[in-house]
């Protein structure tokens, strides 16, 4: 299994968070209000193993992530318009339903990241900088806390899953580059079995009209990180961000990372992440 050594950023273990919840404003901060209280630290000598050639050894149930091959080309131009993106999201939902043997897969959000330019000073996360262009996420995190996942289910379905004890739901993301092979800032996924629950800290991402709670990650040398070397546009990394029956188990921390195998003239990363609500026991 090919291994690269790189660096990654994490939330610092700081006494500040004993009495203050981490937060970041996702809009222009009012005068005199700090945009964030995130204290981020960079760690070197992070080893990330490629799953290339061993894709079938990794499953959502065992590792929290897997690779799904779409087995078809999705035109690059489709990601530049809402009709094409909707067609792609429908495809992803259908493939996930089959892969996970789920009753229902609902796309509730997507993030498409065309980056025509790399922002000057990237990567900078310590000051909560707002980039002019959409950039890769460079700090390890999990997209949703268990409480946030429950709220997402209620918002999407207009009802609470607690009313039906047979329902199990998950937040599952599907991520891929728009062009491949990808070498510029690929996505790394952490095996949740290597992460202790007390390494995670709930944080608020504050928008102008709502607040989203995710989980920030403290660094630990025991973490086992993986990526898909030279990921192609037809290859989806599918990874779990919440599970109503996780029984205290951690879901998948993830982050982009500077790839030492990338050449100086490597095409800049362009990607799409589809975030889905997967339900079982509701047929």
Secondary structure, DSSP 8 states (H G I E B T S, - for coil): --EEEEEEEEE---GGGGTS-EEEESS---TT--SB---EEEEEEEEEEE-TT-GGG--HHHHSEEEEE--S---GGGGGSHHHHHHHHHHHHHHHHHHHT-SEEEEEEEEE---SS--TT-S--TT----SS-----B-EES--HHHHHHHHHHHHSS-GGG-TT-EEEEEEEEEESSSSB-SS-EEEE-GGG--GGGEEEEEEE-SS-EEEEEEE---TT--EEE-TTB-TTEEEEEEEEETT-TT-----EEE---TT--TT-----EEEEEEEEEES--
